[in-house]
Amino acid sequence: MHQIRKYLETFSPMRNSDWDYYSSKLQCVTFQKKELLLKKGQTENFLSFVEEGTLRMYFPKIENDLTFGFVFKNQFISGYDSFLTQVPCTYQIEALSKTTVWRISHADLNDIYTNTEIGNEIGRKNAERLFLIKSSRELSLLELTAKERYQNLFSERPQLIKEIPLKYIASYIGITPQALSRIRRQVS
């Protein structure tokens, strides 16, 4: 649980009383490989911090799922649009390895925003960080070639090559697994 505090304090120092209040709301949950944290059609009720493991966010399709995000140790994960609006989610979140998260419910997070000095600031800064990651990916899909997206992905997030199956990486950068194989041969 100390990893969460360390991460949150990258935004702003936290008083012990705020941390005690925040941490009292956290619940530890472990998911097995291939287990869903969130299924399409469910409403997201949790914001989770990954203590250990790797997850992917994807749209389930009959032939090929469309992967649009990966989350690793010491990062937050949520069907955030569903979490904010409290409407059913249109995608899924799957554990790619055994994954342990510390999660907080929608109601408890709003309680923290109301009853702690630092809650709103941490929430805003974390949302800004998530927006920048999303924006960067969208711009790369619009501006870069598939080869450039592949090269940038591994310079920015080198853990992907070690932890993510290539079919998910191909989907994430918007190409087929066959096209990814050709790019990997060119780059090697």
N, C-alpha and C positions, 0 to 999 in steps of 0.2 A: 504493500500500500504506500510505502514511502516514495516509490517511483512517481506516483501521481502528484504528490506534493512538490517534489523536485521539478516535475514538468510544469505545474501550475505556477511555480515561483519563477519560471523563465519570463512570465508575463509581468509579475509584480510580487514583492514579498508578501507573505501571508502571516497574520497574527496567529498565535497558537489557538486562541479561542475560536477564530474563524475555521482553522483547520480541524479542530475538534468537532465543531458543528458539522462541517462538510463530511468528514470521514465517518461520522456516526450514521450517515445516510447511505453509505456505500455497501454493496452486497457483492461478494466474490462468487463467480460462476465459472465453471469449466465446461468447454464444449469439445467433443471429440472431432477428429478429422472428418470432413464432409457433413458435419452437423450444421443445421441452419440456425443462425442467431435471429434471423428475421425472414419470414416467408412472404412472398408476394400475396397481397390481399390483407395482411395483418397491419395493424396500426402500431407504429414504433412507440414504445413507452419508455425506452431506456437510452441513455447516453453512456457509452462504455469506454473504459480505458484499458488498453491491451497490456497486460502484465507480461504475457508470454504467448507467442503464436503468430500466425499469419492468416489474414482473412481476405476475401475478395467480395466485391459488390458487382452484381450482374443482373441482366435481364434474361430470364430463362426462355429459351426458344426451343422448338422441336428439333431442329438440326444442330445449330451452333449457338450456344449462349453468347450474349454480348457483354463482355467484361468491361467495366468502366472505372474500377478502382481497386486498389490494394491498400491494406493497412497492416502495419507491423508493430512490434513491441514498442511500448512507450508512445503510442499515438491513440487518439480518440476515434471511435467508430460509432456510427448511428445511421439509421435511415433518417437523416436529419430533416429532410423536407417533411416527412411523415411525422417526425417527432415534434416539429414546430407547429404544424397545422392540425395534428391529431386526426388525419384522414388516412385511409389504407395506403400502404406502400405499393409501388408498381414494379419493384425489383426485389432481389434477395441478397442476403449477406450469409456467406458460407465460410466455415473454418477450413483452411487448407492444411492445417496441422492441428494437433491438440493445442487448444487455446484457452488461456485463463484471462478473464476480464473482471474488472471492478466496475460495477454499474450503478447508476443512480436513476431513479424514476423521474418522469416528467414533473410530477407534483412536488417531489423532494427538491429538484433543482430550482423550481420556481420559489420554493420556500427559502432556499439558500440565497437566491437573488434578493429576496425581501429582508432576510434576517442577518445577513453578514455585511461587513464593511466592504469586502473585496469581491463579492459574488458577481455583481454586474460587470465589473472591469474584466475579470477573468473570462466570463462568458463572451463579452464583446471581442476581446483579443483572440480567443480561441476561434470564434466564428470568422474573424478576419483572416486568420491563418488558413482555415478550411477554404474560404473563398479564393484566396491566392493560389492554392494548390489546384482547385477546380478551374480557375481562369487560365492558369498556365497550360493545363492539359487541353482545354478547348482551343486556345490560340495555336498550340502546336499542331492540332488536327487540321486547322485551317491554313496555316502558313508553311509547314514543313513537309518534306517528302517522307515517305515511310522509312527510308534509310536514316534520315536525320532524326526522326522521332525515336527510332531504335537506339541510335548512338547517344542521344540526349538522355533517354530514359536510364541508361546504364551509367552515364556519368553523374546524373543527379541521384539515382536510387540503385546503387550497385548490388544491394541485397536481393533485388528481383531475380537476377540470373541464378542465384543459389537456391531460392525458395519457391519460385513460381514455375509451374509447368509451361512449356513453350506455347501450347495452344491458347492459354490464357493471356500470355504476353502478346501474341499475335492479335487476338481479339482487342486487347487494350489499345494497341497502336493502330487499329483499324485495318488490318490486313489478314489474309489467310495464313494458315500455318505453312503452306507451301511457299508463299512469298517471303515469309520470315526465314525459312531455310535458305532461300536464294540470297537474301540480305546478309545472313550470318556467314555464308561462304565468301561473299564479297568483302566483308569486314575483316575476316580472319587472316 
